């Protein structure tokens, strides 16, 4: 009999990272930045990406969106959560 191996996707944060994310979640002037920081904190607290995408953000989103936010945070830091503004017209570079 084979045992089923389950994989749980997780985000690990240092105390300093958690504090920075909490400060921005509570005080950043842009709502989309506050939402992204709150989502990352929920993921770090052990919530599943699907749960956070449905219940833990301002409006329901696809779990892939949360993975993208985490990738931006892990590769670019806090700047990555602000640099990629959502919505608006697509800009073409000529």
Residue pairs with C-beta under 8 A, 6 or more apart in sequence:
8 48
9 43
9 48
9 49
10 43
10 44
10 46
11 40
11 43
11 44
11 70
12 44
13 21
13 40
13 41
13 44
18 41
18 44
20 78
21 37
21 40
21 41
21 78
22 37
22 41
24 33
24 34
24 37
24 78
24 81
25 34
25 37
25 38
25 41
26 34
28 34
28 37
30 82
31 58
32 85
32 86
33 81
33 82
35 57
35 58
36 69
36 73
36 81
37 81
38 56
38 57
39 52
39 56
39 57
39 66
39 69
40 69
40 70
40 73
40 81
42 51
42 52
42 56
43 49
43 52
43 66
43 70
47 56
49 63
49 66
49 67
50 63
52 63
52 66
53 60
53 61
53 62
53 63
53 65
53 66
54 60
57 66
69 81
72 80
72 81
72 83
72 84
73 80
73 81
76 83
